[in-house]
Amino acid sequence: MKTIDLSSASVRDFNQALHDQARQLDEREWLVSNSGGKHNLAVGVNQALDIVIQGHAGYYCAGMNQQANITVHGNVGVGVAENMMSGSVRIKGSASQAAGATAHGGLLVIEGDAGARCGISMKGVDIVVGGSIGHMSCFMGQAGRLVVCGDAGDALGDSLYETRIYVKGTVKSLGSDCIEKEMRAEHLEELAELLDQAGFAADPASFKRYGSARQLYNFKVDNASAY
Amino acid sequence: MCGIVGLYLKNPALESQLGKLFEPMLLAMTDRGPDSAGFAIYGDEVRAGWIKLTLQSASSDYDWKALMGELEGCLGCSLDWLQNASAAVLKTNAGEAAVRAALLELAPGVRVMSVGQSIEILKGMGLPQDIAQRFSLAKMQGSHIIGHTRMATESAVTMEGSHPFSTGMDLCLVHNGSLSNHFRLRQELRRHGIEFETDNDTEVAAGYLTWRLRQGDSLKAALDHALEDLDGFFTFAIGTRDGFAVIRDPIACKPAILAETDDYVAMASEYQALASLPGIDNARVWEPEPATMYIWERQSA
């Protein structure tokens, strides 16, 4: 295992060392200490590495991740795992806004709460949140699944495409074109699988499912006067 | 962009270290605001019937001693003063209006940064490091402090355009964000008798709060009205004589993070600015909700 102390090493050198592993893999396990809320930690990794960050991280932690398993023992700032393609990211604390934004694949687990705009424009990632999420979450979500064991804030799933949303607690309000949908056997099954992957013990039957009413897919000529 | 930091001490034993604890917080926000910086520190309270003014001159070799002599003669009252780089702190038992009128006549180039019993506002152009050094921030004592690092977007980089802005006796405002209706609002506030020195959007927010408080609003009511009337993005930190308040606009684009221990409450734009505080690893750390006011105040004496 290679240990990086960010009180002396630079973030740029640390990320470069991770990127070098994509060309030639010579160290699979990485431990980061004294992260101190620094931005852009473990961004752009493209190798099946195990990266553990001991402490809080700042903005865009684990952004664009491919293949790596990244764990943060602390909180993260804006845009954790934004545009992740594959691999997994686990946050032991809470995340700020825009967690998992535009991410195409992989699994993002947030054990605490996530702030506003969690999963905004998500394109295939699975996001499982142990706590609650903030307002405007899953705005324009296109694909993937968002699971929330706590509550959701205002305007959940506004202008949603095809992301499936599961919420155990209360939803403060649904966004435009987002509706509650029937929980069928296949949904209980996929939810159980996601909760299992995330390591949360919640009962799938206690969740509700939300999705797109698909009324905003096409322009309606009756609305022309509104423009 | 801009950075905001605030530190409120719950444990009075730490008051002698306020500046030392706060300086690294301000410097950590240099990346968010490298063009000017400032802070409002609360402490060294004057006795009842007295007020304290922070004055600032454009030149660092301004003859404060001469001005204070003239002021004393003109006002016919007791005063006490000390110089801190380009600023001076004036304590007097004269009334605020009389002091302002005398200053306008004797030294029209000297600007009043703050008035109150406890507040001192010190700010200027340059890197946060330069401002902290200029005013010997690390040696300062007090009960609480809020600061700002500015990356200008809406108006010129000047001393007057840097934060904090005074909003009345012992009150001040720092702002991360931008207001889109400040031009119109400035015109309306001028009609209510609020004066402005700059084209700065935050000065309008400060003037707005001054006006609401003059109308008899509580701080909470004034901020509730601000949520209605200010159009734009903001995280505000408001310093009061007894503490500070934090509020974000309903969209909450601009960041804020809070931390609390038995010893202090701290706020910052980014966690990085809190990382140097003692006991931060075991602090309760959370992100404030949009359109929600958070306030910490000690009991007034």
Interface residues (C-beta under 8 A of the other chain):
Chain A: G36 G37 K38 H39 G55 H56 G58 Y59 N75 G77 V78 G93 S94 S96 Q97 G115 A116 G134 H135
Chain B: A252 P255 I257 E270 Y271 Q272 L274 A275 D281 V285 W286 E287 E289 P290
